[in-house]
Amino acid sequence: MQRYCKMCELSFEPRNHRQIYCSPGCAQLARRLNNRRYEENKKNKRSAPAVTVDQVLAFAQRYAAATGRYPHYGEAVRLMEKGVTV
């Protein structure tokens, strides 16, 4: 059964059913590109909010007392980041 390499798209005969690259060189290049993509995505992720859970819960309690509606955690964090005061 012929397959096509995921990197160079050449036709090859796989040695087992899990082989997707035609050579160790293509496999190494794919691994390198995947690691680079992983590192870039890791850099682009937003950092954690600079508030503690207790601060968020206290804000949510104050917000609920002022508005009559209790915000969920993510909404409370966004409101805090926007600078909403209650």
ABEGO torsion letter per residue (X at the ends): XBBBBAAAGBBBBBABAABABABAAAAAAAAAAAAAAAAAAAAABBBBBABBAAAAAAAAAAAAAAAGBBBBAAAAAAAAAAGBBX
